Amino acid sequence: MRIDIKTPRQETKKTLKMLIKNYHTIHPEKGYRAVRKDIFTDTGWIVSSYLMYQCFREMGIYSKARRRAFRRPKGVSDKFPNVIHGDWSTKRPFEKVCTDTTMIIHQKKKYDLNLHVDVFNNEIVGYDLADYHHGNGVMNHLRSLEDFLRIKEQRGYGEDHTILHSDQGRVYSSVKFEKTHQTYPITRSMSRAGTPTDNPVIESLIGWIKGDLKHYLKLHDFGDIKKAIEIYVDYFNHHRVAYRLDYLTPVEYRTIKGFN
């Protein structure tokens, strides 16, 4: 009678797959790299990225948070040129900040979520949620901008120059939006018309954020959507690891780099 003896590697993969199944059940939005970090954080077990990838592939597991296709808002203006020109490198927080609005649906009602994201560490540094106005809600944009300016001041970067990049939507081109920040050291930059690839940081993040809201936060279970977004922003900044940040959270990354 043949005895089925498993090799040490097979035993390791069996144990690892059991862990992966548990983590994936709790966080279906996470890919193999993020789960690898969770396993290390919780158990101290250092697993190679390739072995994690193998296990995910063999188990047929994929992250459920997927990027969504970009739809450019209506209304264009050539008021500000694209001064970034594809150079998204940064040396400090608030050097380059990008902003955009996306539509989310909660209990059959539409909302505009406006975000300001610090390119240095992908941290959400300003946001506002309002009733849906096709991405053109003036107060929605202004409240998010004011939130960003307040946080910038609070963190001690009020006198530091910032390039603020956006698309060419009507609100971003408006006199009211410009007046809100004209006394601050801010240079405006805009994507070329019909070119979402000019603003890749926030376009990419918005896709993941909408996936997280559905699969991780389970937005449909919340009665108060504003509270749900508040909880999610805290999770995004303090708990959500990112590949670009060496699998650190945005706050961990800037703290390790020695910034407030």
C-alpha positions, 0 to 999 in steps of 0.5 A: 500500500502506497503512503502519500507523503507530502514534501515540506513544500507541499505542507507549507503550501497547504498551511499557507492556502488555509491562511489565504482563504481566511484572509480573503474571506475577510478582505476580498478586495486585497491581492496576493501582495497585500495578503502577504503583508497581513500574514507577515504582520500577524504571524511573522511568517515571511512568504515569498511573493512568487509563492503567494502568487502561485497559491492565489493562482492555484486557488483561483483567487483574485482581488475583487476591487477592480479599476473602473473606466474613466469618464471625463466630466462635461465642460472644458477650458484651457485656462491652465496648462499642464505644468506637471507634464507627466512628472509625478515625482515628489520629495515631500508632502503637499508638493503635488496634489491632484483632485477629481470627483466621482459618482457613487450610488447608495440606496438608489441615490447618487452622490458626488465624492470629491477628493484631494490626494497628496501624490507624495504618499497617495493620502486623501488630504481633503474630501467632500460628499454631496448630492449628485450634480454630474460632477459639477457641484460647486459647493462640493468642490469648494468644501473639498478644497477648503478641507485640503487647505485646512489640513495643509495648514494644520500639518505645517505646510501652509507656506510650502508651494503646491502644484494642484492638478485637476481635469478641465471641468467647469468648476475647476476653471471657475473664478469662485474656485480660483478665489478660494486658494488665490492667497495660498502658494498654489500653482494650478495645473490641468490635464489636456482636454480628453486626456485622463492619462494626464492625471493617472494618480487619482484616476487609478485610485478612484477605481480602487476606492470604489471597489473598496467601498463595495467589497471591503466597507460594504457601503450598502450596509450603512444607513448614513453614507457620510459616516461611511465615507468618513470611516473609509477615508480613515481606513484608506489613510491609516490601514490600507497598504499600497504596492507603490508605498512598499506595502505601507499605508500612506500615513506609515510611509510619510511618518517613516520618511520623517514628515508630519 
